[in-house]
Each structure stands twice: as C-alpha cells, then as structure tokens.
Amino acid sequence: MTLHDFPITTKWPPRHPERLQLYSLPTPNGVKVSIMLEETGLPYEVHRVSFDKQDQLSPEFLALNPNNKIPAILDPDGPGGRPLALFESGAILLYLAEKTGQCLPRDPAARWQAVQWLMFQMGGVGPMFGQLGFFHKFAGKDWEDKRPRERYASESRRLLAVLDGHLAARAWMMGDEFSVADIAIFPWVNNLVGFYDAGDLVGFSGFANVQRVLEAFMNRPGVARGMKVPATR
C-alpha cells in the first residue's frame, strides 16, 4: 500500500510523498499537531482543509476522517513502514510522541501523568472553552437566556483554577519537561483569551501561573511556527 491508495491524495496530491501529510486549519485543535511537528522536527507537508468550501465533507476527506473534523494525518512511514491514517488530535499527538521519542516522558509513571493531562484537555478544556466561545462570541451571544454562557464561563473558570494550582510550582504541566500536555492545553488557553476575547469573563487576570506558562509557551519558536500552519490565504 502507498499514499496513492488513499482517496484523499486525489483531492490534495502530495508534492513530497515521502513526508507526513497534514490536513488541517489553524484552530486550537489543528495547531496542536503542527506545533508538535515543528517541535519535533519531523518533516511534513500541509494541506489546508477549507471549511468555506466544505472540504471536510468531501468524499475524499471523509475517507480519511469519517468524523469530518480537522486535524488528520497520513503518514507514509507508519508502523512497519506502511502508511497510517489517523484523526483525532489527541491520538495524533500520542502517535507522533511515540514515533519521534519526544514530548512524552520515558518514565512510565510520568508518561501516564502526561496522558492524564492530555485527556483533561480533550474531555474538559477543549469542549468547555469551545462552548464558551460559541455563547460569548458567535451566534450564542444573541440568545436572551444567558444561563448557557454562564454555565460554560463558570466551568472554564474552574478548569483554569485546576491548571493554576497544578502549575504553581512547575515550569510546564510535567514540571521541567515540555510535553504533549502543554501542546494540547495552551492553544486552547490562548484561544480563550485571544480569539474568543473571554479573558475578562473568566477572570483570567487572577490565574497568574496559567498566564506565566502561556507566555512561555507562545514564546517557543516551534510554537510560533506551528500556530501559523496552514498559512491564511
């Protein structure tokens, strides 16, 4: 089996078929993977999945990800040297960490602690911050009933408090070691106070440790590059 056996390559023909193929947008979930790729130095080729053109609903993309969400990858050099297609950002982060031997602690106990914080983002931070963004910035802001927005604002504040307490004596989520937990969590924190403009709503100024680590995260060169992938056209 080769890359050309995957229908997605007919819609987005690879120019560098020897590289990992990334199908994405610069959203919090999308940049998790591009940041990971930039941090690890793994060669990749990016393809923009345009929601304006409903690329995510095309038969070719659905053949790769039936859940019609970004990001997704197609790795020509998967396990056993065979191509591997993957969707779900958390699964992709873990796969790339194992493939490169980077951004995941080698100690078994620390490894599972990193995974738990990755799941914390996927089960809590992402869904709650995303719903808050809908009710604060997008269509939900016009709803007269403000209880849904307050529900998600309250839960977002709680999650930020959990993070702030955990980071009180740590440089990163796993202490001194930058990991997939940071890569998963901080694009969402950045989106909450940046794109969603919900910093005042959640009292972000009161979470000094989260602010400190977010600043350190955004100042990493790999993060800065990954946040811009794929480039806006």
Buried (B, 14 or more C-beta within 10 A) or exposed (E): EEBEEBBBBEBBEBEEBEBBBBBBBBBBBBBBBBBBBBBBEBEBBBBBBEEEEEBBEBEBBBBBBEEBBBBBBBBBBBEEEEBBBBBBBBEBBBBBBEBBEBBBBEEEEBBEBBBEBBEBBBEBBBBBBBBBBBBBEEEBEEEEEEEBBEBBBEBBBEBBBBBBEBBEEEBBBBBEBBBBBBBBBBBBBBBBBEEBEBBEBBEBEEBEBBBEBBEBBBEBEBBEBBBEBBEEE
